[in-house]
Amino acid sequence: NTQLDIMVDLAGSRTGCLGARMTGGGFGGCAIAPVEESRAVEIASWVASEYESATGLEPELFSTRAANGTALA
């Protein structure tokens, strides 16, 4: 498994994660995992810890919210 596969597998295995996948063709090493808001901090903390244990690398995790997209004000 590549490091990105490990990240996706870890995130996708958690209860409260609605799915996980690589984004951007892997060039930037990014994955996205929509999660239940009430579990976001718990899932991110667990994934970061498990990823570092599995790879020896400290991941950067970002939390964001979905939006309706762009609009004219």
C-alpha positions in Angstrom: 0.0 0.0 0.0 1.1 3.5 -0.7 1.0 6.1 2.1 -2.1 7.6 0.5 -3.8 4.2 0.4 -3.1 3.8 4.1 -4.7 7.2 4.8 -7.8 6.4 2.9 -8.1 2.9 4.4 -7.7 4.3 8.0 -10.3 7.1 7.5 -12.8 4.8 5.8 -12.6 2.2 8.5 -14.0 4.5 11.2 -17.6 4.6 12.3 -18.9 8.1 11.4 -16.9 8.3 8.2 -19.1 8.4 5.2 -16.4 7.3 2.8 -12.8 8.2 1.8 -10.9 8.6 -1.4 -7.8 10.0 -3.0 -8.1 13.3 -4.8 -6.0 15.1 -7.3 -4.5 12.0 -8.9 -2.2 11.5 -5.9 0.3 14.1 -7.0 -0.3 16.2 -3.9 -0.9 13.3 -1.6 -4.4 14.3 -0.7 -7.5 12.4 0.4 -11.0 13.5 1.4 -13.2 11.9 4.0 -16.6 13.3 4.8 -17.4 12.5 8.4 -20.3 13.1 10.8 -19.6 16.5 12.4 -20.1 15.1 15.9 -17.2 12.7 15.4 -14.8 14.8 13.3 -12.3 15.6 16.0 -12.2 12.0 17.3 -11.8 10.6 13.8 -9.1 13.1 12.8 -7.1 12.4 16.0 -7.3 8.6 15.6 -6.4 8.7 11.9 -3.4 11.0 12.5 -2.1 8.7 15.3 -2.6 5.5 13.3 -1.1 7.0 10.2 2.0 8.1 12.0 2.3 4.7 13.6 2.0 2.9 10.2 4.2 5.2 8.2 6.5 7.1 10.5 5.2 10.3 9.0 3.1 13.0 10.7 0.1 13.9 8.5 -1.5 17.3 8.0 -5.2 17.1 8.5 -7.6 19.9 7.6 -11.2 20.3 8.7 -13.7 22.1 6.4 -17.4 22.3 5.7 -19.2 21.8 2.4 -20.7 24.9 0.9 -23.3 25.7 -1.7 -20.6 27.0 -4.0 -20.1 30.5 -5.4 -22.8 33.1 -5.6 -23.2 36.8 -6.4 -23.7 38.9 -3.3 
